[in-house]
Amino acid sequence: MKWYHGMLDKKNRMIHFLSLGVLCIGFVLCRYVCFDFGIHGMKEWPEVLFGLGIIAVAVSFIRKGKIAPVCTAFSYMAGFIAGVIFQTEGEDPGGGTTNNLWFIWTVVFVCFILAGMISDQLIRSSTGERDKSGEEKGSGG
């Protein structure tokens, strides 16, 4: 059974590595490509969300999640696209302009991360978490 656990670890590393790659591509597209085309004017917010995404993927790797890293990677771009589609521009009382793209992007991103982590937890609890020997935790044998 040791070879089986080794394959699961390799698959887990690959899922997280690919998810991190997709997250990086999304960051470059949102921060540099779309910024240059004038879609949004936020310089640091894509970096903040990217950092949150890296933390989420790292936590998922430690907890051996499979759904959360994929949700994190794709929700970065999905949140940005939703923000672009549903953004509204307004004017604040001081005469400046406001835009809610950042708020929509953040809400979608965080909700997808949480949904992925909750899904991983539900799957883990429904299948019964196993320790390194392959037996269920809490079993008396």
Order of alpha helices (4+ residues) and beta strands (2+ residues): alpha-alpha-alpha-beta-beta-alpha
